Amino acid sequence: MSRLMIISNRLPVSIDKTDDAVVMRPSSGGLVSAIKSYLEGAGKEVQLFETAMWIGSVDATPEDWNLVTDMQALQDDFSIEPVFVEKKSYDAFYNGFSNSTLWPLFHYFPSLVEYDAECFEAYKEVNQQFAQKVISLYQPGDVVWVHDYQLLLLPQLLRTALPDAVIGFFLHIPFPSYEIFRLLPTTWKRELLHGMLGADLLGFHTHDYVQHFIHSTRMVLATESQFSTILFKNRIIKADLFPIGIDYEKFKNAATNETVVAISTKLEEAFKGQKIIFSVDRLDYTKGLEYRLLGYETFLKAHADWLERVVFILNIVPSRDAIAAYAERKKLIEEKISTINGKYSSLHWQPVIYRYNHLGFDELCALYEVADVALITPLRDGMNLVAKEYVASCIDKGVLVLSELAGAASEMNEALLVNPTDTEEVADAIATALAMPLTEQRSRLSYMKKRLADYDVVRWVNDFLDELKKARQEHEKIKVTYLNETAVNNLLQNYKHAAKRCLLFDYDGTLTPIQRMPQLAKPSAELMDILKSLGEDAANEVVVISGRDADTLEAWLGTLPVHLVAEHGAMIRYKGGNWQQQSAVSSEWKEAIKPVLQLFVTRCAGSFIEEKKNTLAWHYRNTERELGFTRSRELRNTLLQLTVNSQVQVIDGNKVLEVRVIGVDKGATVQKLVSRFSPDFILCVGDDTTDEDMFRVLNEKAYTIKIGTGITAAQWSLPAQEQVLPLLQRFVATTVA
């Protein structure tokens, strides 16, 4: 069995140094609790690995680390490997780029983002240090799992050094929309995305985050994608959602723990006759704590009958005190708490109980258990495990008021979902929660509890690692294989002995070279002779299947004994017959699309529109390369928004964007042709993105060849178009001989 290598910014332990000792204590955090729950017992019966290793930085010198490791064993279930980063570099990497650039930007706080080139250089330097550490420890067969925004560059650094390694990456915070992500300097955007794409599988908490990432890679790196699969630099990468779970049984069973019961009993006695609202959050501007307090204040103002009958216990966990914005945030929160307490408290009642401290597990579970309402309203949150922990801890009562902008909202629809900035809505939700009948509370909780139990932390880990294995297998399966002489000879022999053959050829880039202007790609005399010879063979059904319009194909190839397919399948002319329209959809959609294409023609010198009966195409082959690519991404994004829920689709081709009717593609067309001809030998040759539809449909049914480099679903590749006609000449010679 292989080893699992977990790489995160920090180790799951930290070092405390006193005057006379160096001691180690466990660290807290969502990732730490999730992974440790899996490794330390919950997942033992389903683990796929012999051992596990955790690699991360530690706030200690190598000398102090050696002292503590000499004093005690680190962990029973996994080994720990520290990365020692020089303090100044770490500060620029962590407090600088990670938490003053990436954190605010990815959480939709662009006004707080700092663009510091020195911090970005430190970020690259520390990622490189992590890479060196992992590479030094890696053994063939190990599975590498990189975590979170501090290490976005690490997957590609590892991929360069370890090309055959199985590498996964999980982002624990939101991935923002492209309109936010594009605020980063161009070189930073490229390096960060390229770094992430070094992984075989990229995991995110929600479907929206997945789509934001895929969209950004298209816009910045010109990746190709289909559903959750990304094609980039001869590699296939999967991006999918894996909403992180919790150790459900641990929180559920805490309700019967003697220590937890004792604490919760004291809390119930202390707040007898009062309803308890509870919040626990790190000190962070993304948590929306000021808005939360405003919502509570609005509730108190509007519902005087609840005065002295409700208490809000707000626990803030210290975080990133070294960053000025956090210290200022703490001051503002505490001023607001003082204002509320000063305005509404009485001699024997205080509306807000505030603590700025770490909470132990037992105390946290006791607060979860006694709270009538959990008020969890971050402005943005990748997931928010507190919401899940609260629900798991509830015995027979409790209402969750949850921000619709937290990742957890996509799974916990039974909570009272609110916009965290809408203080009136938050106030109304608090009132609704406090007055909710027990039967309704239990009903809502039961649905959420079942979901959390079914997809707990063990399921999350195993789900990700299973998909990582599949993603790597899929990548291995479609590695580029160039057509060699042995394969050609085998192909020719099978062709020669077949009784009924179907030969499918794309036109531009396959049978003829790509030209700067479409009208220049007329067939050569050599091509005409080859197609004529192949078409006259009674055993052959020769098909030229192209994105070209019917009139052009008729003018150039109409005299040949071949079948013609125009506009990717919108029109077909069987040999000796007339053109048949395959789609009955009206072309009125063109009137909405054409002005948009024309606008981009004026904005991008050298581009032009090609109109066909069933297709509109915007060509940018003749534009300045960088400008053409940038405009094509902008246009693609515009067209995707314009055509959503319509009858047409946008196809990203070779230096061309096409808009055509949904369901009309080369894949569907070749299925129809193969069904009509029933051949026992099929050869399919193409060069473009649109030809991949044919290759996928014909998988294991045909001999498929892609012209050019790059990842493909075809069995073989030919490096250049110039090699196509000599290959086809050999097919002609085979039957003549």
Stockholm file with secondary structure:
# STOCKHOLM 1.0

chainA/1-737         MSRLMIISNRLPVSIDKTDDAVVMRPSSGGLVSAIKSYLEGAGKEVQLFETAMWIGSVDATPEDWNLVTDMQALQDDFSIEPVFVEKKSYDAFYNGFSNSTLWPLFHYFPSLVEYDAECFEAYKEVNQQFAQKVISLYQPGDVVWVHDYQLLLLPQLLRTALPDAVIGFFLHIPFPSYEIFRLLPTTWKRELLHGMLGADLLGFHTHDYVQHFIHSTRMVLATESQFSTILFKNRIIKADLFPIGIDYEKFKNAATNETVVAISTKLEEAFKGQKIIFSVDRLDYTKGLEYRLLGYETFLKAHADWLERVVFILNIVPSRDAIAAYAERKKLIEEKISTINGKYSSLHWQPVIYRYNHLGFDELCALYEVADVALITPLRDGMNLVAKEYVASCIDKGVLVLSELAGAASEMNEALLVNPTDTEEVADAIATALAMPLTEQRSRLSYMKKRLADYDVVRWVNDFLDELKKARQEHEKIKVTYLNETAVNNLLQNYKHAAKRCLLFDYDGTLTPIQRMPQLAKPSAELMDILKSLGEDAANEVVVISGRDADTLEAWLGTLPVHLVAEHGAMIRYKGGNWQQQSAVSSEWKEAIKPVLQLFVTRCAGSFIEEKKNTLAWHYRNTERELGFTRSRELRNTLLQLTVNSQVQVIDGNKVLEVRVIGVDKGATVQKLVSRFSPDFILCVGDDTTDEDMFRVLNEKAYTIKIGTGITAAQWSLPAQEQVLPLLQRFVATTVA
#=GR chainA/1-737 SS CCEEEEEEEECSEEEEECSSCEEEEECCSHHHHHHHHIIIIITGGGCCCSEEEEEEECSSCHHHHHHHHHHSCCCSSCEEEEECCCHHHHHIIIIIIIIIIIHHHHTTCGGGCCCCHHHHHHHHHHHHHHHHHHHHHCCTTCEEEEESGGGTTHHHHHHHHCTTCEEEEECCSCCCCHHHHTTSCHHHHHHHHHHHTTSSEEEESSHHHHHHHHHHHHHHHCCEEETTEEEETTEEEEEEECCCCCCHHHHHHGGGCHHHHHHHHHHHHHTTTSEEEEEEEESCGGGCHHHHHHHHHHHHHHCGGGTTTEEEEEEEECCCTTSHHHHHHHHHHHHHHHHHHHHHCBTTBCSEEEEESCCCHHHHHHHHHHCSEEEECCSSBSCCHHHHHHHHHCSSCCEEEEETTBGGGGTCTTSEEECTTCHHHHHHHHHHHHHCCHHHHHHHHHHHHHHHHHTCHHHHHHHHHHHHHHHHHHHHHTCCCBCCHHHHHHHHHHHHHCSSEEEEECSBTTTBCCCSSGGGCCCCHHHHHHHHHHHHSTTEEEEEECSSCHHHHHHHHTTSSSEEEEGGGTEEECTTSCEEECCCCCSTTHHHHHHHHHHHHHHSTTCEEEECSSEEEEECTTSCHHHHHHHHHHHHHHHHHHTTTSSEEEEECSSEEEEEETTCSHHHHHHHHHHHHCCSEEEEEECSGGGHHHHHHTTTTSEEEEESSSCCSSSEEESCGGGHHHHHHHHHHHHHC
#=GC SS_cons         CCEEEEEEEECSEEEEECSSCEEEEECCSHHHHHHHHIIIIITGGGCCCSEEEEEEECSSCHHHHHHHHHHSCCCSSCEEEEECCCHHHHHIIIIIIIIIIIHHHHTTCGGGCCCCHHHHHHHHHHHHHHHHHHHHHCCTTCEEEEESGGGTTHHHHHHHHCTTCEEEEECCSCCCCHHHHTTSCHHHHHHHHHHHTTSSEEEESSHHHHHHHHHHHHHHHCCEEETTEEEETTEEEEEEECCCCCCHHHHHHGGGCHHHHHHHHHHHHHTTTSEEEEEEEESCGGGCHHHHHHHHHHHHHHCGGGTTTEEEEEEEECCCTTSHHHHHHHHHHHHHHHHHHHHHCBTTBCSEEEEESCCCHHHHHHHHHHCSEEEECCSSBSCCHHHHHHHHHCSSCCEEEEETTBGGGGTCTTSEEECTTCHHHHHHHHHHHHHCCHHHHHHHHHHHHHHHHHTCHHHHHHHHHHHHHHHHHHHHHTCCCBCCHHHHHHHHHHHHHCSSEEEEECSBTTTBCCCSSGGGCCCCHHHHHHHHHHHHSTTEEEEEECSSCHHHHHHHHTTSSSEEEEGGGTEEECTTSCEEECCCCCSTTHHHHHHHHHHHHHHSTTCEEEECSSEEEEECTTSCHHHHHHHHHHHHHHHHHHTTTSSEEEEECSSEEEEEETTCSHHHHHHHHHHHHCCSEEEEEECSGGGHHHHHHTTTTSEEEEESSSCCSSSEEESCGGGHHHHHHHHHHHHHC
//
